[in-house]
Amino acid sequence: MYRFKKEKYKELLNGKTVEWLSKEIGYTTVSLYNILNGHNTCKKPLAYMIVKVLDENKEIEYYFDNVKEIK
């Protein structure tokens, strides 16, 4: 499971909205808000989609922490 690094929120969205992102990847806006605020974790495929839709040059690890590796 991956947890979003909250301090990277503005950098990741870079002027785009969570609503726009939810339409692009087909995921609910409320769930994305919870992930991007660090309240919920997500699986690797979703973390990958979030990162690649917004910044195809970055890797998942730049914006997300692998919760399993932290423990």
Buried (B, 14 or more C-beta within 10 A) or exposed (E): EBBBBEEBBEEBBEEEEBEBBBEEBEBEBEBBBBBBEBEBBBEEEBBBBBBBEBBEEBEBEEBBBBEEEEE
